[in-house]
Amino acid sequence: MHKGDLKSAVVLGIFIFAGLAALGHLIGSSAIKFKAFERTVVVKGLSEREYPADIVLWPITFTAAHNDLSALYGSLERDAAIITTFLTASGFDNGELTTSAPTIMDKLAQGYEKSRIEFRYAASQTITVYTAQIETVRATMNRLAEIGKRGVAFSDGGYQGATEYLFTRLNEVKPDMVEEATMKAREVAEKFAKDSKSRLGKIKRARQGQFSIANRDKNTPHIKRVRIVSTVEYYLSD
């Protein structure tokens, strides 16, 4: 190799070495800064409020029994008319009432022994009140005995017959509750930063949890507890 070429190679090697050293220093310095920049704290903020239900579904299930099928249907029609008249007189519109088709059971067809049954046919039917008149429903429930005295037999209807109170205004209250949950999360983060002798930075990421709607308790299903938990991650700096 000529002396000139050797000299050029040495110079080139020196520059490459210096460049790699500088690059290594730069990468190391950036990594340290990046690591410091990535100091974060994750906090949660809760917003919980109570609101009255705004819709109620009230199923009223009534029953009848007879050995004659035609008479059975006649009994159901009579009872349905009594209940409907009672409800409209209590302040409900016909448009708020829905009457289901009757359910008929033939006990003989179900395998019952004829000698052991009093009535061959048993039937049930439901009139459902769907309304925003929450307090009217609650007051009317306590007066059902008035038509029970007229011969109407009621059934609890099981799980499907339970009165259901709904809260449908979630979209109205959602913005304020999300804001409140976020503010409470920031309060927690600021306290953490102060205690750790750090400064709170910008939000790195935020996650809004699912809204939950539940009864306040088993005795007040018409009062709803609305709840949201927001999770926010903040940057920290010295």
ChimeraX attribute file (.defattr): number of C-alpha atoms within 10 A of each C-alpha:
attribute: neighborCount
match mode: 1-to-1
recipient: residues
	/A:1	6
	/A:2	7
	/A:3	8
	/A:4	9
	/A:5	10
	/A:6	11
	/A:7	12
	/A:8	12
	/A:9	12
	/A:10	12
	/A:11	12
	/A:12	12
	/A:13	12
	/A:14	12
	/A:15	12
	/A:16	12
	/A:17	12
	/A:18	12
	/A:19	12
	/A:20	12
	/A:21	12
	/A:22	12
	/A:23	12
	/A:24	12
	/A:25	12
	/A:26	12
	/A:27	12
	/A:28	12
	/A:29	12
	/A:30	12
	/A:31	12
	/A:32	12
	/A:33	11
	/A:34	11
	/A:35	10
	/A:36	14
	/A:37	14
	/A:38	14
	/A:39	14
	/A:40	19
	/A:41	19
	/A:42	17
	/A:43	20
	/A:44	22
	/A:45	22
	/A:46	18
	/A:47	20
	/A:48	15
	/A:49	12
	/A:50	14
	/A:51	17
	/A:52	17
	/A:53	21
	/A:54	17
	/A:55	17
	/A:56	22
	/A:57	20
	/A:58	22
	/A:59	22
	/A:60	21
	/A:61	20
	/A:62	22
	/A:63	21
	/A:64	22
	/A:65	21
	/A:66	16
	/A:67	14
	/A:68	12
	/A:69	16
	/A:70	9
	/A:71	13
	/A:72	19
	/A:73	17
	/A:74	13
	/A:75	18
	/A:76	20
	/A:77	14
	/A:78	12
	/A:79	22
	/A:80	19
	/A:81	12
	/A:82	16
	/A:83	19
	/A:84	18
	/A:85	13
	/A:86	17
	/A:87	19
	/A:88	13
	/A:89	10
	/A:90	14
	/A:91	12
	/A:92	19
	/A:93	14
	/A:94	12
	/A:95	9
	/A:96	15
	/A:97	19
	/A:98	14
	/A:99	15
	/A:100	12
	/A:101	10
	/A:102	15
	/A:103	11
	/A:104	17
	/A:105	14
	/A:106	15
	/A:107	15
	/A:108	13
	/A:109	10
	/A:110	8
	/A:111	8
	/A:112	12
	/A:113	11
	/A:114	11
	/A:115	6
	/A:116	7
	/A:117	12
	/A:118	10
	/A:119	15
	/A:120	18
	/A:121	19
	/A:122	17
	/A:123	19
	/A:124	20
	/A:125	24
	/A:126	22
	/A:127	18
	/A:128	19
	/A:129	23
	/A:130	21
	/A:131	19
	/A:132	16
	/A:133	16
	/A:134	18
	/A:135	11
	/A:136	13
	/A:137	21
	/A:138	13
	/A:139	11
	/A:140	14
	/A:141	12
	/A:142	9
	/A:143	12
	/A:144	16
	/A:145	14
	/A:146	11
	/A:147	15
	/A:148	15
	/A:149	9
	/A:150	10
	/A:151	12
	/A:152	20
	/A:153	16
	/A:154	18
	/A:155	13
	/A:156	13
	/A:157	16
	/A:158	8
	/A:159	7
	/A:160	9
	/A:161	16
	/A:162	13
	/A:163	17
	/A:164	15
	/A:165	23
	/A:166	19
	/A:167	18
	/A:168	10
	/A:169	11
	/A:170	14
	/A:171	8
	/A:172	9
	/A:173	12
	/A:174	15
	/A:175	10
	/A:176	12
	/A:177	22
	/A:178	21
	/A:179	14
	/A:180	19
	/A:181	23
	/A:182	23
	/A:183	17
	/A:184	19
	/A:185	23
	/A:186	21
	/A:187	15
	/A:188	16
	/A:189	26
	/A:190	20
	/A:191	13
	/A:192	17
	/A:193	21
	/A:194	12
	/A:195	10
	/A:196	11
	/A:197	12
	/A:198	16
	/A:199	15
	/A:200	20
	/A:201	18
	/A:202	10
	/A:203	15
	/A:204	13
	/A:205	11
	/A:206	15
	/A:207	12
	/A:208	15
	/A:209	14
	/A:210	10
	/A:211	16
	/A:212	13
	/A:213	18
	/A:214	16
	/A:215	19
	/A:216	16
	/A:217	11
	/A:218	9
	/A:219	8
	/A:220	11
	/A:221	17
	/A:222	25
	/A:223	20
	/A:224	22
	/A:225	19
	/A:226	21
	/A:227	20
	/A:228	20
	/A:229	23
	/A:230	24
	/A:231	17
	/A:232	21
	/A:233	20
	/A:234	23
	/A:235	21
	/A:236	23
	/A:237	15
	/A:238	11
